[in-house]
Amino acid sequence: MKTPDMEPAPHRPANARIDIELVFLLLLLSAMPDTMVIPLVKELVVDRYEVTDASAHLFLILNLVGALLALPFIAILKPLLGLRKLLFASSLAGAILLCVMSMPIGFVFTIGLRLVEGMTDVLIFAVLMDMISRIGPKEVPGFRFGIAATVLMGGLALGMLIGGSLADQLGENVALIFLVGGGIYLLIALLAATLKPFNTQVDPVVDESTTVHTAPGRLFFLVGPLLMNFSDRAISGLITASLPLYLSRSGDYSAVWRGGFIASILLAMAVANIPAGWLSDRFGALPVRIISGTGYALAIASIPLLVDHPIPLLALMVLIGILGSGLMPSALSLLCLSGQGAVGMGGFRGAGEFGFLSGMVLSGILLGSLKSLGFDDDSGGAYSVIILAFAALHLCITAASALVILMGMKRR
C-alpha cells in the first residue's frame, strides 16, 4: 500500500521553464505603463488641460484610490474567469483606457479613467503574483518572490526612463505616451492568451502540510503581511515626498547628488532582492522579515546623523537598499500561508498603495505642524523629526506584524 510519501511527483511539462520566464516578462511589462507618465505629469495634465499643480496631484492620487477599489473585484472575478482570462481581460481593459486618455476628453474624464486604470493595474498585479506563487518548487517561494521584486523594480525604472526619453521627441503630442502604455497592455493581453493552463493549475507554494487550515490562522497570515507592506510603502512615500527636500535644505545637495542618493537605494535593493529571497527560504521568512525590517528602520533613522557627509551618506543609502531587499520577498512568502491567492496579492498591493499615499500625506501634515511649532524647515530640522517619526512607526509595525504572524502560527 502506498503512503503519501511514495506518491510519484506530479508531471511537469517540458515547457514549464519557458512559461515561468513568460510570467516574469509579463510582470516586467506590467510595471512600465504606470511610471511612464510620472516624468510627464506637468505636460500631460497641467499644460494640456491648463489646471493647477494641486489638481495634477489628483492624477496620481486617484490611481492609488483605484488600486484600493479593485480589491472586491478580485474576489468576484477570479472564481468567474480564472487567472488567465482575468489577466487577459484586465490587460485589454487597461489598453483601452489608456488609448482613450490619449484623446482630448477633458481633465475630469481623464482623472476618472485614471482611477479605473488603477483598478486594472492591481488586477494584473494580483493575477501575476498569484501565478508566481504557484509556479516552480514550493520549497523556495522567497527566491521566486525575490526575482519578482527585482523584475518589478526593473519595470518601474524602465517606465521612468522611457517616459523621460520620449518627452522631447513627442513635444506637443505628449499625450501619445498613453498610446505607448496602451500598446504595452495590449502586448500583455496577447501574451496572456498564450499561457498554458499548467501555469494556473500546478501546486501552489504551500501544500496541505503547510497551509494554514483554521480561519483565524489564515486571517493572521493575511493581516500580518498587509501591515508589513503598508509600513514599507509608507517609508517609500516619505522617500519620494520628503527626502529630496530634506537633502536639498539640510545638506544643500544638488539635483545630481539627490538623484544619486535615491537611485543608490533602489539599485542596491534590486541587486539584493534575490539573495534576500534565498535567505528567506533558508532561514525562515519571519526571522528574515524581523531582521530586515528592524535594520531598515534603524538605517532610515540614521540619515540625519550623516546628512552633512556625502560619502558616508551614500554608503548608508546603499545599506538601506540592502536591508530593505528582504522586506518584500519575506512578506509575500508569509502571505502565501494564508492561502488567499490573487485576493491576498491584491490586498497586499492595496495595502502598499494606501501606505504610500499615507506616507506622502502624513509627511506633509507633519511638516506643516512642526513649522507651526517653530521648527525651521530651511535647516532641515523639521524633516529630521519626520524621518525619525517614520522610522519609529516602521519599527512598531514590524513588531506588531511579527506578533500577528506568531499568533497565526499558534492557530494552525
RAUR-V537993 format. One record per backbone hydrogen bond with DSSP energy under -0.5 kcal/mol. NH is the residue of the N-H (numbers start at 1). CO is the residue of the C=O. E is the energy in kcal/mol with one decimal. If there is no record, write none. Layout:
# RAUR-V537993
nh=NH co=CO e=E
nh=NH co=CO e=E
This chain:
# RAUR-V537993
nh=6 co=3 e=-1.6
nh=7 co=4 e=-1.1
nh=13 co=11 e=-0.5
nh=16 co=13 e=-1.7
nh=19 co=15 e=-2.0
nh=20 co=16 e=-2.2
nh=21 co=17 e=-2.2
nh=22 co=18 e=-2.1
nh=23 co=19 e=-2.1
nh=24 co=20 e=-1.9
nh=25 co=21 e=-2.1
nh=26 co=22 e=-2.4
nh=27 co=23 e=-2.0
nh=28 co=24 e=-2.2
nh=29 co=25 e=-2.5
nh=30 co=26 e=-2.4
nh=31 co=27 e=-1.1
nh=31 co=28 e=-0.6
nh=32 co=29 e=-1.3
nh=33 co=29 e=-0.7
nh=35 co=31 e=-0.8
nh=36 co=32 e=-1.5
nh=37 co=33 e=-0.7
nh=37 co=34 e=-0.5
nh=38 co=35 e=-0.6
nh=39 co=35 e=-0.6
nh=40 co=37 e=-1.1
nh=41 co=38 e=-1.3
nh=44 co=40 e=-3.3
nh=45 co=41 e=-2.4
nh=46 co=41 e=-1.0
nh=47 co=42 e=-3.1
nh=48 co=43 e=-0.8
nh=49 co=45 e=-2.1
nh=50 co=46 e=-1.0
nh=51 co=46 e=-0.9
nh=56 co=52 e=-1.7
nh=57 co=53 e=-1.2
nh=58 co=54 e=-0.6
nh=58 co=55 e=-1.0
nh=59 co=55 e=-0.6
nh=59 co=56 e=-0.9
nh=60 co=56 e=-0.7
nh=60 co=57 e=-0.6
nh=61 co=57 e=-2.9
nh=62 co=58 e=-2.6
nh=64 co=60 e=-1.1
nh=64 co=61 e=-0.5
nh=65 co=61 e=-2.0
nh=66 co=62 e=-2.3
nh=67 co=63 e=-1.2
nh=68 co=64 e=-1.2
nh=69 co=65 e=-2.0
nh=70 co=66 e=-1.2
nh=71 co=68 e=-1.1
nh=73 co=70 e=-0.5
nh=74 co=70 e=-1.4
nh=74 co=71 e=-0.5
nh=75 co=71 e=-1.3
nh=76 co=72 e=-1.4
nh=77 co=73 e=-3.2
nh=78 co=74 e=-2.2
nh=79 co=75 e=-0.5
nh=80 co=76 e=-0.8
nh=81 co=77 e=-3.0
nh=82 co=77 e=-0.6
nh=82 co=78 e=-2.3
nh=85 co=81 e=-0.5
nh=86 co=82 e=-1.9
nh=87 co=83 e=-2.4
nh=88 co=84 e=-2.4
nh=89 co=85 e=-2.8
nh=90 co=86 e=-2.5
nh=91 co=87 e=-2.2
nh=92 co=88 e=-2.4
nh=93 co=89 e=-2.4
nh=94 co=90 e=-2.4
nh=95 co=91 e=-2.2
nh=96 co=92 e=-2.2
nh=97 co=93 e=-2.5
nh=98 co=94 e=-2.2
nh=99 co=95 e=-2.0
nh=100 co=96 e=-2.2
nh=101 co=97 e=-2.1
nh=102 co=98 e=-1.0
nh=103 co=100 e=-1.7
nh=105 co=103 e=-2.2
nh=110 co=106 e=-1.8
nh=111 co=107 e=-2.5
nh=112 co=108 e=-1.8
nh=113 co=109 e=-2.4
nh=114 co=110 e=-2.0
nh=115 co=111 e=-1.7
nh=116 co=112 e=-1.6
nh=117 co=113 e=-2.7
nh=118 co=114 e=-1.5
nh=119 co=115 e=-1.0
nh=120 co=116 e=-1.8
nh=121 co=117 e=-2.0
nh=122 co=118 e=-1.5
nh=123 co=119 e=-2.0
nh=124 co=120 e=-2.3
nh=125 co=121 e=-2.1
nh=126 co=122 e=-3.0
nh=127 co=123 e=-2.1
nh=128 co=124 e=-2.4
nh=129 co=125 e=-2.6
nh=130 co=126 e=-1.9
nh=131 co=127 e=-2.4
nh=132 co=128 e=-2.4
nh=133 co=129 e=-1.9
nh=134 co=130 e=-0.8
nh=134 co=131 e=-1.0
nh=135 co=131 e=-0.9
nh=135 co=132 e=-0.6
nh=140 co=137 e=-1.3
nh=141 co=138 e=-0.5
nh=144 co=140 e=-1.5
nh=145 co=141 e=-2.7
nh=146 co=142 e=-2.1
nh=147 co=143 e=-2.0
nh=148 co=144 e=-2.5
nh=149 co=145 e=-2.4
nh=150 co=146 e=-2.0
nh=151 co=147 e=-2.7
nh=152 co=148 e=-2.7
nh=153 co=149 e=-2.2
nh=154 co=150 e=-2.2
nh=155 co=151 e=-2.5
nh=156 co=152 e=-2.5
nh=157 co=153 e=-2.3
nh=158 co=154 e=-2.6
nh=159 co=155 e=-2.3
nh=160 co=156 e=-1.9
nh=161 co=157 e=-2.4
nh=162 co=158 e=-2.9
nh=163 co=159 e=-2.5
nh=164 co=160 e=-2.5
nh=165 co=161 e=-2.5
nh=166 co=162 e=-1.9
nh=167 co=163 e=-0.7
nh=167 co=164 e=-0.6
nh=168 co=164 e=-0.5
nh=169 co=165 e=-0.5
nh=170 co=166 e=-2.5
nh=171 co=167 e=-1.6
nh=173 co=170 e=-2.4
nh=174 co=171 e=-0.8
nh=176 co=173 e=-2.2
nh=177 co=174 e=-2.1
nh=178 co=175 e=-1.7
nh=179 co=176 e=-0.5
nh=180 co=176 e=-1.5
nh=181 co=177 e=-2.1
nh=182 co=178 e=-2.7
nh=183 co=179 e=-2.4
nh=184 co=180 e=-1.7
nh=185 co=181 e=-2.2
nh=186 co=182 e=-2.3
nh=187 co=183 e=-2.1
nh=188 co=184 e=-2.2
nh=189 co=185 e=-2.3
nh=190 co=186 e=-2.3
nh=191 co=187 e=-2.6
nh=192 co=188 e=-2.6
nh=193 co=189 e=-1.4
nh=194 co=191 e=-1.2
nh=195 co=192 e=-1.1
nh=199 co=196 e=-1.7
nh=200 co=197 e=-1.5
nh=201 co=197 e=-0.5
nh=201 co=198 e=-1.1
nh=202 co=198 e=-1.4
nh=205 co=133 e=-0.7
nh=210 co=207 e=-1.4
nh=211 co=207 e=-2.2
nh=212 co=337 e=-1.5
nh=213 co=211 e=-0.5
nh=213 co=412 e=-0.5
nh=218 co=214 e=-2.4
nh=219 co=215 e=-2.1
nh=220 co=216 e=-2.2
nh=221 co=217 e=-2.0
nh=222 co=218 e=-0.8
nh=222 co=219 e=-0.6
nh=223 co=219 e=-3.0
nh=224 co=220 e=-2.4
nh=226 co=222 e=-1.4
nh=227 co=223 e=-2.4
nh=228 co=224 e=-2.1
nh=229 co=225 e=-2.6
nh=230 co=226 e=-2.1
nh=231 co=227 e=-2.2
nh=232 co=228 e=-2.4
nh=233 co=229 e=-2.5
nh=234 co=230 e=-1.7
nh=235 co=231 e=-1.7
nh=236 co=232 e=-1.5
nh=237 co=233 e=-2.2
nh=238 co=234 e=-1.9
nh=239 co=235 e=-2.7
nh=240 co=236 e=-2.3
nh=241 co=237 e=-2.6
nh=242 co=238 e=-2.7
nh=243 co=238 e=-1.7
nh=244 co=239 e=-0.7
nh=246 co=242 e=-2.7
nh=247 co=243 e=-2.7
nh=248 co=244 e=-1.8
nh=249 co=245 e=-1.9
nh=250 co=246 e=-2.9
nh=251 co=246 e=-0.7
nh=251 co=247 e=-0.6
nh=253 co=247 e=-1.9
nh=258 co=254 e=-2.7
nh=259 co=255 e=-2.7
nh=260 co=256 e=-2.2
nh=261 co=257 e=-2.6
nh=262 co=258 e=-2.0
nh=263 co=259 e=-2.6
nh=264 co=260 e=-2.0
nh=265 co=261 e=-1.1
nh=266 co=262 e=-1.8
nh=267 co=263 e=-2.9
nh=268 co=264 e=-2.2
nh=269 co=265 e=-2.2
nh=270 co=266 e=-2.5
nh=271 co=267 e=-2.2
nh=272 co=268 e=-2.1
nh=273 co=269 e=-1.3
nh=276 co=272 e=-2.3
nh=277 co=273 e=-2.2
nh=278 co=274 e=-2.1
nh=279 co=275 e=-2.3
nh=280 co=276 e=-1.9
nh=281 co=277 e=-1.7
nh=282 co=278 e=-2.3
nh=283 co=279 e=-3.0
nh=284 co=280 e=-1.2
nh=288 co=284 e=-1.7
nh=289 co=285 e=-2.4
nh=290 co=286 e=-2.6
nh=291 co=287 e=-2.5
nh=292 co=288 e=-2.8
nh=293 co=289 e=-3.0
nh=294 co=290 e=-2.3
nh=295 co=291 e=-2.5
nh=296 co=292 e=-2.5
nh=297 co=293 e=-2.0
nh=298 co=294 e=-2.3
nh=299 co=295 e=-2.3
nh=300 co=296 e=-2.2
nh=301 co=297 e=-2.3
nh=302 co=298 e=-0.8
nh=302 co=299 e=-0.6
nh=303 co=300 e=-1.5
nh=305 co=302 e=-0.8
nh=306 co=302 e=-1.0
nh=306 co=303 e=-1.1
nh=307 co=303 e=-0.8
nh=309 co=306 e=-2.1
nh=310 co=308 e=-0.5
nh=313 co=309 e=-2.4
nh=314 co=310 e=-2.3
nh=315 co=311 e=-2.2
nh=316 co=312 e=-2.2
nh=317 co=313 e=-2.2
nh=318 co=314 e=-1.9
nh=319 co=315 e=-2.1
nh=320 co=316 e=-2.6
nh=321 co=317 e=-2.0
nh=322 co=318 e=-2.2
nh=323 co=319 e=-2.8
nh=324 co=320 e=-2.4
nh=325 co=321 e=-0.9
nh=325 co=322 e=-0.6
nh=326 co=323 e=-1.0
nh=327 co=324 e=-1.5
nh=328 co=324 e=-0.6
nh=329 co=325 e=-0.6
nh=330 co=326 e=-1.1
nh=331 co=327 e=-1.9
nh=332 co=328 e=-2.5
nh=333 co=329 e=-1.9
nh=334 co=330 e=-2.0
nh=335 co=331 e=-2.2
nh=336 co=332 e=-1.8
nh=337 co=333 e=-0.6
nh=337 co=334 e=-0.9
nh=338 co=335 e=-1.8
nh=339 co=336 e=-1.6
nh=340 co=335 e=-0.5
nh=343 co=340 e=-1.3
nh=344 co=340 e=-0.7
nh=345 co=341 e=-2.2
nh=346 co=342 e=-2.7
nh=347 co=343 e=-2.3
nh=348 co=344 e=-2.4
nh=349 co=345 e=-2.2
nh=350 co=346 e=-2.8
nh=351 co=347 e=-2.9
nh=352 co=348 e=-1.8
nh=353 co=349 e=-2.5
nh=354 co=350 e=-2.5
nh=355 co=351 e=-2.2
nh=356 co=352 e=-2.7
nh=357 co=353 e=-2.5
nh=358 co=354 e=-2.5
nh=359 co=355 e=-2.7
nh=360 co=356 e=-2.0
nh=361 co=357 e=-2.5
nh=362 co=358 e=-3.3
nh=363 co=359 e=-1.9
nh=364 co=360 e=-1.5
nh=365 co=361 e=-2.4
nh=366 co=362 e=-2.8
nh=367 co=363 e=-2.0
nh=368 co=364 e=-2.1
nh=369 co=365 e=-2.3
nh=370 co=366 e=-2.8
nh=371 co=367 e=-2.1
nh=372 co=368 e=-1.7
nh=373 co=369 e=-1.0
nh=374 co=371 e=-1.3
nh=375 co=370 e=-2.5
nh=377 co=375 e=-0.8
nh=381 co=376 e=-1.5
nh=382 co=376 e=-0.6
nh=384 co=380 e=-2.0
nh=385 co=381 e=-1.6
nh=386 co=382 e=-2.0
nh=387 co=383 e=-2.6
nh=388 co=384 e=-2.1
nh=389 co=385 e=-2.3
nh=390 co=386 e=-2.4
nh=391 co=387 e=-2.2
nh=392 co=388 e=-2.3
nh=393 co=389 e=-2.2
nh=394 co=390 e=-2.4
nh=395 co=391 e=-2.1
nh=396 co=392 e=-2.3
nh=397 co=393 e=-2.5
nh=398 co=394 e=-2.4
nh=399 co=395 e=-2.1
nh=400 co=396 e=-2.6
nh=401 co=397 e=-3.0
nh=402 co=398 e=-1.8
nh=403 co=399 e=-2.0
nh=404 co=400 e=-2.0
nh=405 co=401 e=-2.2
nh=406 co=402 e=-2.4
nh=407 co=403 e=-2.2
nh=408 co=404 e=-1.9
nh=409 co=405 e=-2.2
nh=410 co=406 e=-1.4
nh=411 co=407 e=-0.6
nh=411 co=408 e=-0.9
nh=412 co=409 e=-1.0
